[in-house]
Amino acid sequence: MALRYHARPMPDADVEPLIHARNLTKRFGTFTAVDAIDFDVAPGESFGFLGPNGAGKTSAMRMVACVSPVTEGTLRILDLDPATDGARIRGRLGVVPQQDTLDTEISVRDNLVIYGRYFGLSRAESRRRAEELLEFAQLAERAGDKVEPLSGGMKRRLTIARALINEPSILLLDEPTTGLDPQARHLLWERLYRLKQRGVTLVLTTHYMDEAEQLCDRLVVMDKARIVAEGSPRSLISEWSTREVTEMRFPVGVQDALGDRLDGIGDRIELLPDRVLVYSDDGEAVAVAVHGRGLVPETVLVRRSSLEDVFLRLTGRSLVD
């Protein structure tokens, strides 16, 4: 039976949400990309959409960004209706798309100044904000350089700085760190955390479980166009997984012959082609119990359960194209 999600109230039910969606649906012809989802985003919150490719994350974000019309349902952003107030809403949003769309032929500074002019800022105000944002993005020393030779991490920080030029109420980030090396990802996380501390509301999509755990106060897990779970990273782990996971690799041929020899060990067992996962609240006790049954793994790893365990349980391990 397909999992179906019903909206829960925000953590503080007395706070009016900046984004309010009920029965939100997006269709392209006969194809349903987003299927009657409910969610709220509170002021100052960092909210995430998590899901495999094709789950509907980007389609949902495009409706929130007021660049894709709603097919059915209710969507209110900043207490405005995207159908009639799209331009006003877009003026108060900052948008960081999956792919950087910077002008590579002009300077780093001019990418910000010119973008600010699109929002009606004076040249002086655009330059003032640009200098502040270059400092924030740690790009002040490259302000006069062309964009083309910048590293991927620098270009991503510049794209985020550009999205902040209009001092948005909500910052939308679609896969903000895709393709970045670990150092660049962690620096970007630190910049986004600082924005959150300043009260900027963040809404992001991501494929990275560690990123969702680091950045999101709350998130929804989407699969096949629907929301299948919602909560904080920690609450989702508590609800859908166990405290620890014991990963074991057995010699060639042994795993295929395990049969029911692991029955009763742990809360749940996954037999994968390359290893066995046992979910429990005491991973070391699982390892001892396995040895007690005369089984000798080649390797044993006891780790804490993660958001990735939740994600794979809810959306499956099959590759999604």
N, C-alpha and C positions, 0 to 999 in steps of 0.2 A: 504494500500500500504506500502511495506517495506521501511524503511528509508534508504537512501543511502548517504554516506559521500564522498565528494571530497576534496582532500588535499588543505589546505590553506598554504600560505607561512609562514615561521618561523617569529617570531617577528622582527628579524633583517635579512632581505633578503640578505644582503651583506656577512653574515657569512656562511662559508661552514659548513654544518651539519656533526656531527660525525657519525650519523646514517641516512641513506637515503633509504626509502622504497617506491616503486611504484608498484601497482598491486600485492603486495606480497600475495602469496597463498600457503597454505599447505593442502595437501590431504593425507588421509590414506585409500587407496583403493577407494571406492566410497564415503567415508565420507569426507566432506570439513570442516576442523577445522578452517582455516583462509581463508577468501574469498575476495581476491583482495583489500587489504587495502593499504592506502597511509599515510605515516607520516615521519617527520624529527625530529631529536633531535639535538639541538644546543650545542656547547661547554659550560660547566658550568651550564647547565640547569638541573632541576629536572623534569622528565617527567614520567607520570603515565599511566598505563593501568587499567581501571576500568571496571568491568562487572561481571555478575553473573557466577556461575559455568557453565562450558561448553561454555562460550562465545568465547574462543579462545585466551585468554590472555597468558596462559602458553605456548601454541604452538607458539605464536608469539615471546615470550621471548626466547624459545629454538632455534629458527632460528637466533635471534640476538646473542645468546651465541655460535653459530657455533657448536651446537651439534645435530642439526636436519636440514637436507638439504631442501632448498627451492624447492617447486614443480614448481611454476611459478612466474614470476615477477622479479623485480630488487631489490637487497639488497646490499648496500654498507656500510661498517663499517670501520671507520678510513681511508676512501678512498681506501679500499681493498675489494676484492670479496671473500666472505666466501667459495665459491666453490673451489677456488684455493689457497687462503691464510688463510685458517681456523686456522692453527697452529700459524701463526703470529698474527692474531687477538686475539686468546685466550690468548696469552702471554701478551696482553695489557688490558685484561678484569679482573675485579674482580666479582665473582659470589657468591651470597648468596642464596642457594636453600631454598625451603619451609621447609624442614626438616634438622636439624643440622646433619652434617656428621663428627663430631669430633671423634678423637681417644680417647676414654674414659679411656684407660689404661695407658696413659702417662700424663705428666704434662701439665698445661696450656701453659707454655712457650714453651715446645717442640712441641706442636701442631703448633705453629707459625714457629719455627726455621726449622723444618723438611719440612713444606710446602714451605718455602722460597727456600729450596734446589732444589725443583722440577722446579723452575724457573731459575736455574743456579746460584743462589746467593752463594757467599762464606759463610762458616760457620760464620765467623766474621760479615759479612754484615747481614746475617740472624738474628744473635743475636742482632745486633744493632737495626735493624728495629723492631724486636720483642719487645725489651724493650720500644721503642717509642710507639708502638701500644698498649702495655699493659697499659701504662699511659693514652693514649687516650681513651681506653675502660674502664677505671677505674677498672682494674683487676691486677694492679701491686702487690697488697698485696696477691693475690692468685696465683702468677706466678709459685710457686713450687708445688702447689696442683694438685692432680688428677682432671680430668674433671668431673667424674661421680657425685660427691656430689654437684656440682655447681647448683644454681637455674636456672630456665628456662631463665630468663633475662640475667644472666651471660653467659650462653652458647650461647645465641643469639649474645651478644656483642663480644664474642670470635670468633664466626663464621664470623662476619663482620670484625673484626681485621685481621683474617686469609685471607679474601678476599682482604685486602689492602696491603699484604706483598710485592706484586710485583709492588706497586705504580701504579695502573691501571689508564688508561685514562677514563674508563667508569666502573661504579659499577652497576651491575644488582642485584636487590633484588626482590625475588619472595615471596610475602606475608611476609614481614619482621617481623611483630609483632603478627602473629597468635598465640594464646594460652598464651599470656603474660598478667599479671595483669596490671592495669592502671599505677601504679608507674613505672614498667619496660618499658611499652610502651612509656611513656613520656620521660624517660631517653634516650631511644633509639632514639626518635625523635630529642632530643637535640644533640646527637652525630652525627646523619645524617645531621642536619642543620649545624653543625660545618664543616663537610666534604664539604658541598656545598659552605660554605664561603671560603674554601681553593681552590675552583675551580674544585672539582671533579664532573663529570657529573653523575647524578643518573638516573636510569631507574627502575621503580618499578611497580609491580602489587599489588593490595590490594583489600580486601573486605570492608575495613573500610572507610566510607565517611569522618569522621573527620581526619583520617590519610591523605587522599588525599588532603583535604583542607589545612592541616598543611604543608605538604611536597612538593606538586607539584606546579611548576610554570605553567605548562600546562599539560593537560591530554586528553586522548581519552576515550570515553565510547564505549565499545564493546557489541554487542548483536547478538547472532546467527551468529557468525564468522565474522561479519562486524563491521566497525566503524560507529556509528550513530551520534556522536557529538564530537567536539574537541574545546578546548579553555582553558583559565584559570578557576579555580573554580568560581571566581566571575563573569566572563563573561558568563559561562554556566548557573549560577543561573539567571542572568539578561535575558538571551535569552529564557530559558525554564520554568522559574517559575516567581513568583511575589516577592515583597519585604517582605511581611509577610504572615503567615498562621495562621488562627484561627481554633483551634481544639475544638470541642464541643462534649460532651457526654450527651445524653438525657435519661430520664427514660425508663424502659423496655416498649416496645410497641409504644412509641411516635415516635422513629426514623422511624419505618416501615410505619408509617402513615403520614410522612412528605409530601409525594407527591410533588407538585410543590410549596410548601409554601416558599421555599428558592430561587425560581427563581429570577434572577436579582440581587442577593446579591453577590458581589465579581466578580472576573474574571472567576473563575472556581470552581466547587464544586465536591468533591469526597464523596460518601456515602459508608462508610466501615461498616462491621458488628458491630464494637464496637464504632465507632465515626464518626463524620462528619468533613471534612476538607474543609475550604473555603479559596481560594487563592486570595489575594488582596494586594493593596499597603497601606491599613490602616486597620489593624486587629481590633482595638478598634471600629472603625466605623461599622465594620461588626457585632460585638457583640451587639452594640446598635440597629442596624437595625433588628437583630434577635429578640430581646426583643420587639421591636416596632411592630412586627407581632404576638405578643402574645405567642411566644415560649420561654420556660424557660429551658435552659440546666442545667443539674446537675453540670457540670464543664465547664469552658471556659479557654483555654490557648491560648494566643497570643504570637507567636514566630517569629523570622526571618526565612525566607526561607533558606534551606540548600541544599548542594549537594545531600543529600539523596532524597529530593523531586525531583530533576532533574533525578537522577538515576532511581527511581521508575516510573516516568513518561515515560522515554525512554525505559525501559526494562520490565515494568509491575510488578505487585505485586504477580503473581503466583509463587509458590515455584519451583525452578529449581533443579533437582537432578543431 
